[in-house]
Amino acid sequence: MDPIYVTKTFLPPRAEFDAWLDRVYGSHVLTNNGPVHKELEETLRTRFNVAHLRLMTNGTLAIQLALRMLGVKGKVITTPFSYVATTSAILWEGCEPVFVDIDPRTCCIDPDLIEAAITPDTTAILATHVYGIPCDVEAIDRIAKKHGLKVIYDAAHAFDVTYKGKSILAFGDASTLSFHATKLFHTVEGGAVVHHTDEDDKALRFLRSFGHIGDEHYTLGMNAKMSEVHAAMGMAVLPHMDALLKERETLSLRYVEGLPSICTRPSVPSGTGYNHAYYPIILPSADLRSALVEGLVAQSIVPRRYFYPSLNKLPYVHAVPCAHSEDMAERVVCLPLYNGLPREHQDRVIAAVRGIVDRA
Ligand SMILES: Cc1ncc(COP(=O)(O)O)c(C=O)c1O
């Protein structure tokens, strides 16, 4: 039986990638803000209709440099329900993550709990649009303005998500994207920071590239540049995005129709143009989740416990209880969802889930 993995990277037709590689060979520029890099940056910026978008080596450095760009120090209020990079970026920047529990309906940070966690040392909120589901951006914006906090959204999953008619990346002081090969849109490895002022843009460009121009050194910088070859993959994938998004919607709807109602899902707020980045299901108990994962693996179907563990339980953070996030991390599982998932494979997944859940 062919194994079915939780995801499989979309690769554009080889001839299309080769055509972009030919341009790289033609220019003989492999990195340092080359022509393909510039074109990808501008194409994405226009697609999202945002003021500034800068490509990065990956989505983790994108968060780190966004924190630095905004001068974030001290305590950062953040979500415990995300990939570990959200928390580790805060720690690498020498800041302290302060975990605030999630709203179990959306799996995003619960804005009603944020104010109680703010102290004089708090300088920012870093929240994740988890699975591409928008955080309550309006409530977060109100709280941030009231307390003079910066807001960064980890939008690693939120490529092409819109909220009330505009890109979700337009909210907050900055948003970060991951273009890792497991993401909807990818550049093999890669990422980006979206931000809104010329001043931030100037700071970010220094941060991304060693902090100097020629012999003039201005600030402590990092090497977070994207290469031309990575940008070439992005340019080759981009023309396929609309079709890929449509296909994922169709696959998601097939799961909705095929799966038992006991498998609930995080809810997507109204006003969202969703991207179907993942297909998470929430089981009624940790025992059933465990039985499901084991049962699927036994049938060569490999789901992922996105997201586990709840990040407040990491061994290197200051632990505070986050009951909803911990509970969610015990009960959630992402089913295989990717472009090119054959119908018969999806039917196998549906039948296997039904078999295990109905037996329980
Ligand atoms: C929510 C979230 N944030 C950050 C990252 C880190 O991105 P990257 O792998 O591109 O560094 C990921 C995925 O890897 C992610 O899922």
The ligand as an ORCA input file, in Angstrom:
! r2SCAN-3c Opt
* xyz 0 1
  C       3.584     29.054     12.518
  C       4.975     28.944     11.980
  N       5.851     29.911     12.255
  C       7.114     29.867     11.800
  C       7.557     28.814     11.028
  C       8.986     28.774     10.612
  O       9.154     28.911      9.248
  P      10.482     28.336      8.546
  O      10.411     26.864      8.560
  O      10.375     28.909      7.153
  O      11.645     28.889      9.294
  C       6.658     27.762     10.707
  C       7.002     26.598      9.875
  O       7.998     26.065      9.697
  C       5.345     27.824     11.203
  O       4.480     26.831     10.968
*
